[in-house]
Amino acid sequence: MRCLVFLSATEVVQSVADRIADRLQAQPQLTLGLATGRTMVPLYAELLRRPINWQHCRVFALDEYWGLAANHPASFAAELQRRFCQSARLRPDQVEFLNGAALDPVQEAQRYRRCLEQVGGLDLQLLGVGENGHLAFNEPGSARESRVRLVQLSDRTRQQNAGAFGGDPEAVPRTALSLGLADILEARELLWLVTGSSKANILAQSLQSPPSTAIPASYLQEHPATTLYADSAAAALLAIPQP
């Protein structure tokens, strides 16, 4: 894993945006996996400030709450549309979301997996990390071989995500559809963004412990083309040079 540490979250965002812009220039038909969360908000704003041609790429969402339609304001589909896809002028045929309102989660997971296979998998996947080490919505205990599926969200994850639901953890759905760890680790390149002092402990555990189901993010150690982009606050407990 390549580890890049920056003084600030702003520098993290700028460096990741540079990498995405370079990849799209070299490969206009790039298949890009999009993530949500507070870490990604400034990244999408930065990408939209740049003269990037998005008209030939494909994008896939990383996860979605089960039970929320795409037009629900707290759904990840709505957030990605609002924060990025609409302003980037992505056409509907360029964007694939997990359907949280599908009647059958198993069939929806299978459909999404087929869509990924049809495009040859992900070229580039954006990732954050939860404070308990979850990757996408793969909570602790998720198998390394897991695929797109319905997952049970932990109380801790629901508390962290309560802001989009009026601050009420009980309003956060208890289940979600998510790419599995195997799906994520099959992406050809992973860009892992970790910022803020609240992520320092889990980042250190993810990198300094052997890969295990107890910390799903620890499996990123096994990927041959992962780059960690961390600010100095998040990297404070790592035994690597600080800027």
Secondary structure, 3 states (H helix, E strand, C coil): CEEEEECCHHHHHHHHHHHHHHHHHHCCCCEEEECCCCCCHHHHHHHHCCCCCCCCCEEEECEEECCCCCCCCCCHHHHHHHHHHCCCCCCHHHEECCCCCCCCHHHHHHHHHHHHHHCCCCCEEEECCCCCCCECCECCCCCCCCCCEEEECCHHHHHHCHHHHCCCHHHCCCEEEECCHHHHHCCCEEEEEECCHHHHHHHHHHHHCCCECCEHHHHHHHCCCEEEEEECCCCCCCCCCCC
